[in-house]
């Protein structure tokens, strides 16, 4: 009997040791495998300062994630912090609940040269094709992702022709929940442009019907952002002006041409100068109040201009 007890204790000790080893080494092993096989799996070199996986509570964290360009000469994406907290027991019951998702301090570099972008290889690798075999219809997988937050991120866009350098800074996006039980998605976003202008948006979208309602506002967007596109068609030296707008849009994503819109558009301090520096057109202030615009009903009613 004593021998049997010792055997049970030994087995329990071995199992406990194995579990502890798995819990301790799962993070560094996973980090090593991802970095070692990243190019084979994604076509891009991937590095990270730290990957943390907690199998006891379902938490995952990544610090300083780096995704390189296809030629490894620069960084395509860097992310300061990624955090995913799951309700671990919910995956055992089939509810599949993610409590919160945070992506913070990300910097994304978008490069364009003609019709080519620096992410074309990723689209070719992971884009859907007509040869994909879809599973037979059955019971939909239940899921719920709560408290999605993208905080303090930056999107840099550089174009070669025309030569453009635009940065979207302080990009913040929040979404309370995405759930298989509710088709409605509510997304809020704010950001600022590097040469002037602030943007806010609130979107309500129905995944089943594709119906959407968007409320968007922009304050003092500097038209200097558009100058590189204008100078290829007009012999001008400068384009100045500040645009503000408060718009409300509604429609169906399946019929993008059918839009119902209303709101205010405000242009001030607009000027266009030729190559000698002489102002050839200017507007002190232009205000347009769109009371009702409905493209499908051919309704275009402006309250004031």
Helices and strands as residue ranges (DSSP letters): H 2-42, E 46-54, E 59-68, E 75-87, H 88-93, E 97-113, E 116-117, H 120-126, E 144-159, E 164-179, E 184-193, E 198-206, E 211-222, G 223-226, H 227-230, E 236-252, E 255-274, E 279-294, E 299-304
